[in-house]
Amino acid sequence: SACRLKCFDICQRWSSLLPAEAMARKDAAAKPTPSSGKASGKKEKKAKTGDDPLRLMKYAIGPVLLLSGLAFLVSSRGGGGASKVASTMPDLSGATVLTEATFDTFLAKHPEGVLVDFHIPGCSHCKKLKPEFNAAAVILRATGGPPLASLDAEAAPSVSSRLNLTRYPTVLWFKDGEHVQELPPQSREGAKIVEFVRYVQEPPMVEFETRAQLEESVPELRNAMTGLQRPVVAGVGGGDSAGRAILRRVAERMRGKVVFLSAAVSEDTELVIRAYGHEEAADRVYDGEMTVPSLQDWIQQLIS
């Protein structure tokens, strides 16, 4: 059903909230021991639960969440060496070169998203990133992806000051002209940059068509949250209100930290933002000022 598929989507997002270092434990746990005669039985059980999203969530979500991390962060744990993307594609200067005068205009022209590499002259890490970043820009342009751009931060002091840039290179993802995500340092290779861009382009919230669908999912969600300290934040109602726009902006900023749900009912109802815990007693309803900083601070306190 649509509700089960939504729950499965939530499970996948939950698996992105945990540190990539946990993958090492997952890999070690997955290796069969020579003396073990139960390996085939375990594989068979996994296959049975894997064909039903709700069974997967109930029986596998706990260990999976404890042992998994973001795919693009996990892949970045590989050894050194040149990226296959950069080694097979020449430096075509695929990234658009910005200046202090063109920076804001360029972001305004691309509200769907822009990834910007901020660098300074003489920075060895910046020089190493350049061919990888350009290679990713060429691939994304060829596949209809968003633009990549670069800016000499030393020549754009007002932009650098506004964004509080203190280390280089710094690679930021902007959505609707607002900085919402940063490329992890471990992902500074062409293929991983492309993967990161595709990740941040995904919807920031799991959308339910109705309030009833979301509420129907709550019991299974609570079961799946056993042992987790992070709540699930859901916004119900509000239609196309400014409050919903604020919730979406916060979801963009906190992508990878919290799972966000949404049910925009058609009737003119007040937006209610609730943080669901493992038990109903742990639920919290937001009653603060409806601004991005206030809502984000409230959620940050819940996960701290």
C-alpha positions as CSV (number, residue, x, y, z in Angstrom):
1,S,0.0,0.0,0.0
2,A,1.0,3.6,-0.3
3,C,1.3,3.8,3.5
4,R,3.7,0.9,3.6
5,L,5.9,2.4,0.9
6,K,6.0,5.7,2.8
7,C,7.1,3.8,5.9
8,F,9.8,2.0,3.9
9,D,11.0,5.5,2.6
10,I,11.2,6.6,6.3
11,C,13.3,3.6,7.2
12,Q,15.8,4.4,4.4
13,R,16.0,8.0,5.6
14,W,16.6,6.8,9.2
15,S,19.6,4.8,8.0
16,S,21.2,8.1,6.9
17,L,21.2,9.6,10.4
18,L,24.0,7.5,11.8
19,P,27.8,7.9,11.6
20,A,29.6,6.3,8.7
21,E,32.1,4.7,11.1
22,A,29.4,2.3,12.1
23,M,29.7,0.6,8.6
24,A,32.9,-1.0,9.7
25,R,31.0,-2.8,12.4
26,K,28.3,-3.8,10.0
27,D,30.9,-5.2,7.6
28,A,32.5,-7.2,10.3
29,A,29.2,-8.5,11.6
30,A,28.2,-9.5,8.0
31,K,31.3,-11.8,7.5
32,P,30.4,-15.4,8.1
33,T,32.6,-17.4,10.5
34,P,34.1,-20.6,9.1
35,S,32.5,-22.7,11.9
36,S,29.1,-21.2,11.6
37,G,26.5,-23.4,10.1
38,K,23.7,-20.8,10.4
39,A,24.7,-18.5,7.6
40,S,22.2,-19.9,5.1
41,G,19.4,-19.7,7.5
42,K,20.1,-16.1,8.3
43,K,20.2,-15.2,4.6
44,E,16.8,-16.9,4.1
45,K,15.2,-15.0,6.9
46,K,16.5,-11.7,5.5
47,A,15.0,-12.5,2.2
48,K,11.6,-13.2,3.8
49,T,11.6,-9.9,5.7
50,G,13.0,-7.9,2.8
51,D,10.0,-8.4,0.6
52,D,7.7,-6.6,3.0
53,P,8.6,-3.0,4.0
54,L,6.8,-3.2,7.4
55,R,8.4,-6.5,8.3
56,L,11.7,-5.1,7.3
57,M,11.1,-2.0,9.5
58,K,10.0,-4.1,12.5
59,Y,12.7,-6.7,12.5
60,A,15.6,-5.2,10.7
61,I,15.5,-1.5,11.2
62,G,17.2,-1.6,14.7
63,P,20.4,-3.3,13.7
64,V,20.5,-1.7,10.3
65,L,20.2,1.8,11.8
66,L,22.9,1.0,14.4
67,L,25.3,-0.2,11.7
68,S,24.7,2.0,8.7
69,G,25.4,5.5,7.5
70,L,24.9,7.7,4.5
71,A,25.9,6.0,1.3
72,F,27.9,8.8,0.0
73,L,29.8,9.1,3.3
74,V,30.4,5.4,3.5
75,S,31.8,5.2,0.0
76,S,34.1,8.1,0.8
77,R,35.9,5.9,3.3
78,G,37.8,4.2,0.5
79,G,41.6,4.6,0.2
80,G,43.4,7.5,-1.5
81,G,44.1,7.8,-5.2
82,A,42.7,9.7,-8.1
83,S,39.0,9.5,-8.8
84,K,37.9,7.4,-11.7
85,V,35.8,10.3,-12.9
86,A,38.6,12.8,-12.9
87,S,41.0,10.3,-14.5
88,T,38.7,9.6,-17.4
89,M,37.6,13.1,-18.1
90,P,39.8,16.2,-18.9
91,D,39.5,19.4,-17.0
92,L,36.9,21.2,-19.1
93,S,36.3,24.0,-16.6
94,G,32.8,22.6,-16.1
95,A,32.1,24.8,-13.1
96,T,30.9,28.4,-13.7
97,V,33.5,30.9,-12.3
98,L,31.7,33.5,-10.2
99,T,32.8,36.8,-8.8
100,E,31.6,38.9,-5.9
101,A,29.5,40.9,-8.3
102,T,27.8,37.8,-9.9
103,F,27.4,35.5,-6.9
104,D,24.0,36.6,-5.7
105,T,22.6,36.9,-9.3
106,F,23.7,33.4,-10.2
107,L,22.1,31.9,-7.1
108,A,18.9,33.8,-7.9
109,K,18.8,32.4,-11.4
110,H,19.1,28.8,-10.0
111,P,16.6,28.5,-7.1
112,E,16.5,24.7,-7.6
113,G,20.0,24.5,-6.3
114,V,23.7,25.3,-6.9
115,L,26.8,23.7,-5.5
116,V,29.6,26.3,-5.0
117,D,33.3,25.6,-4.4
118,F,34.9,28.4,-2.3
119,H,38.7,28.4,-2.7
120,I,41.7,30.6,-2.2
121,P,45.0,30.9,-4.1
122,G,47.9,28.8,-2.9
123,C,45.7,26.3,-1.2
124,S,46.9,22.7,-2.0
125,H,43.6,21.1,-1.1
126,C,41.8,23.6,-3.3
127,K,44.0,22.7,-6.2
128,K,43.4,19.0,-5.7
129,L,39.7,19.5,-5.6
130,K,39.5,21.6,-8.8
131,P,39.7,18.8,-11.4
132,E,37.3,16.6,-9.4
133,F,34.8,19.4,-9.1
134,N,35.0,20.3,-12.8
135,A,34.6,16.6,-13.7
136,A,31.4,16.4,-11.6
137,A,30.1,19.7,-13.2
138,V,30.5,18.2,-16.7
139,I,28.7,15.0,-15.7
140,L,25.8,16.9,-14.0
141,R,25.4,19.3,-17.0
142,A,25.3,16.3,-19.4
143,T,22.6,14.6,-17.3
144,G,20.4,17.7,-16.7
145,G,21.6,18.2,-13.2
146,P,22.0,21.5,-11.3
147,P,25.0,23.8,-12.0
148,L,28.3,23.8,-10.1
149,A,30.2,27.0,-9.6
150,S,33.4,28.2,-8.0
151,L,34.4,31.5,-6.3
152,D,37.7,32.8,-5.2
153,A,36.9,33.7,-1.6
154,E,39.9,35.9,-1.2
155,A,38.6,38.1,-4.1
156,A,35.1,38.2,-2.6
157,P,35.5,39.3,1.0
158,S,31.9,40.4,1.5
159,V,30.6,37.0,0.4
160,S,33.1,35.2,2.6
161,S,32.2,37.3,5.6
162,R,28.5,36.8,5.1
163,L,28.9,33.0,4.9
164,N,31.5,33.0,7.8
165,L,34.0,31.1,5.7
166,T,37.1,30.2,7.7
167,R,38.6,27.1,5.9
168,Y,39.2,26.2,2.4
169,P,38.1,24.6,0.3
170,T,34.5,24.9,1.5
171,V,31.8,23.5,-0.8
172,L,28.2,24.6,0.0
173,W,24.9,23.6,-1.5
174,F,22.4,26.5,-1.9
175,K,18.7,26.1,-2.3
176,D,16.5,29.1,-3.1
177,G,19.6,31.2,-2.6
178,E,20.1,29.9,0.9
179,H,23.0,27.8,2.1
180,V,21.5,24.6,3.5
181,Q,24.1,21.8,3.2
182,E,27.9,21.3,3.0
183,L,29.8,18.7,1.0
184,P,31.7,16.5,3.5
185,P,35.5,16.7,3.1
186,Q,35.5,12.9,2.6
187,S,33.5,13.3,-0.6
188,R,35.8,15.5,-2.6
189,E,36.0,13.2,-5.6
190,G,34.1,13.6,-8.8
191,A,31.8,10.6,-8.4
192,K,31.1,11.4,-4.8
193,I,30.3,15.0,-5.6
194,V,27.8,13.9,-8.1
195,E,26.3,11.5,-5.6
196,F,26.1,14.2,-3.0
197,V,24.3,16.6,-5.4
198,R,21.7,13.9,-6.2
199,Y,21.2,13.2,-2.5
200,V,20.5,16.9,-1.6
201,Q,18.1,17.1,-4.6
202,E,15.8,14.5,-3.0
203,P,12.6,15.8,-1.3
204,P,13.5,16.9,2.3
205,M,10.3,15.4,3.7
206,V,8.3,12.2,3.3
207,E,5.0,13.4,2.0
208,F,1.7,11.7,3.0
209,E,-1.4,12.5,1.0
210,T,-3.6,12.6,4.0
211,R,-3.5,13.1,7.8
212,A,-5.1,9.6,8.1
213,Q,-2.2,8.0,6.3
214,L,0.4,9.6,8.5
215,E,-1.5,8.7,11.7
216,E,-1.9,5.1,10.5
217,S,1.9,4.9,10.2
218,V,2.6,6.2,13.7
219,P,2.4,2.8,15.6
220,E,4.9,1.2,13.2
221,L,7.1,4.3,13.4
222,R,7.2,4.0,17.1
223,N,8.2,0.4,17.0
224,A,11.0,1.2,14.5
225,M,12.3,3.9,16.8
226,T,13.2,1.5,19.6
227,G,16.6,2.4,21.0
228,L,16.9,5.7,19.0
229,Q,17.3,9.1,20.6
230,R,16.1,11.1,17.6
231,P,12.5,12.0,17.1
232,V,10.6,12.1,13.8
233,V,9.2,15.6,13.1
234,A,5.9,15.8,11.3
235,G,4.0,18.8,10.0
236,V,0.2,18.3,9.5
237,G,-2.2,20.8,8.0
238,G,-1.4,24.4,7.0
239,G,-2.1,23.9,3.3
240,D,0.4,26.1,1.4
241,S,0.9,28.4,4.3
242,A,4.1,30.3,5.1
243,G,4.5,28.0,8.1
244,R,4.8,25.0,5.8
245,A,7.4,26.8,3.7
246,I,9.4,27.4,7.0
247,L,9.1,23.7,7.9
248,R,10.5,22.7,4.5
249,R,13.4,25.2,4.8
250,V,14.3,23.6,8.2
251,A,14.0,20.2,6.7
252,E,16.5,21.2,4.0
253,R,18.9,22.5,6.6
254,M,18.6,19.4,8.8
255,R,18.7,16.8,6.1
256,G,20.6,13.8,7.4
257,K,20.0,14.7,11.0
258,V,16.3,14.2,11.4
259,V,13.5,12.5,9.4
260,F,10.7,14.9,8.5
261,L,7.1,13.9,7.6
262,S,4.4,16.0,6.1
263,A,0.7,15.8,5.4
264,A,-0.7,18.9,3.8
265,V,-4.5,18.4,4.2
266,S,-6.6,20.3,1.7
267,E,-8.8,22.0,4.2
268,D,-7.8,25.3,5.8
269,T,-6.4,24.0,9.0
270,E,-3.7,25.3,11.3
271,L,-0.2,23.8,10.9
272,V,0.7,21.5,13.8
273,I,4.4,20.4,14.1
274,R,4.9,17.4,16.3
275,A,8.0,15.5,17.3
276,Y,7.2,11.8,17.6
277,G,9.2,9.8,20.1
278,H,9.4,6.1,20.7
279,E,6.5,6.4,23.2
280,E,3.6,8.9,23.2
281,A,4.8,10.4,26.4
282,A,8.0,11.6,24.6
283,D,6.0,13.4,21.9
284,R,6.4,17.2,21.8
285,V,4.3,19.8,20.0
286,Y,6.0,23.0,18.7
287,D,4.5,26.2,20.1
288,G,7.2,28.6,19.5
289,E,7.6,31.4,17.0
290,M,7.2,30.3,13.4
291,T,10.6,31.3,12.1
292,V,13.4,29.2,10.6
293,P,15.9,29.9,13.5
294,S,13.3,29.2,16.2
295,L,12.0,26.0,14.8
296,Q,15.5,24.7,13.9
297,D,16.7,25.5,17.5
298,W,13.8,23.6,18.9
299,I,14.5,20.5,16.9
300,Q,18.2,20.8,17.6
301,Q,17.5,20.7,21.3
302,L,15.5,17.6,20.9
303,I,18.3,15.7,19.2
304,S,21.2,17.1,21.3
